[in-house]
């Protein structure tokens, strides 16, 4: 597990939020992306994604 939560500069699709969460918790990036799509269809996934986009800093 990574010690910090930062959005990577490589391996990202839109803003790097899913890649950051996957790297931090040591799970597949695809799995995190699918989870956000499902949350977007059945909940508030878009709002959570936008909030995390603002809160998680970019990698140096």
N, C-alpha and C positions, 0 to 999 in steps of 0.2 A: 504494500500500500504506500502510495506517495505521501509525503508529509504535508504538502501544501496543495491548495486548490487554485490552479491557474489555467487559463485557456491557452492551449498550445498554438503555435504558429503553423504547424504542419499537421496533416491528418484531420482537418476539420472540414465540415460541409458548409455550414452557414456561419455560425459565430464561434463554434468550438465549445459550447456548453456541454453537449453530450460527451465529447472527447475528454473534457476536463473531469467530468463526473466518473466516467469509465476508468480513466487513469488513476484517479484518487482512490477508488474502491476496488480496483483490480479486476474489473469485469469487462466483457466484450462491449466495444463501442456500438456495434449493431444492436445489441440487446437494449442498451440505453436509448438508442434512437427509436426502436420499436415501442418501448415503454412510453416515450414522449408522444408518439403518434397516437397510441391508444388513449393516453390521458387527454390528448387534444380532442379526440372524438367523443369521449365519455366524461370529460371533466374540465379542468382548468389548466391543461397542459401549456397552452400558449402564454397564459399570464405568468406561470411559473418560469417558463423558458425566458421570457423577457426580463423578469426580475433577476434571474440568475445571470443573464447577459450583462446586466448593469452592475451586479455585485461582484462577479468573479473577475479579477484583473487578468490582463494579458500576460503571457510569459515574457520575460525580458529578452 
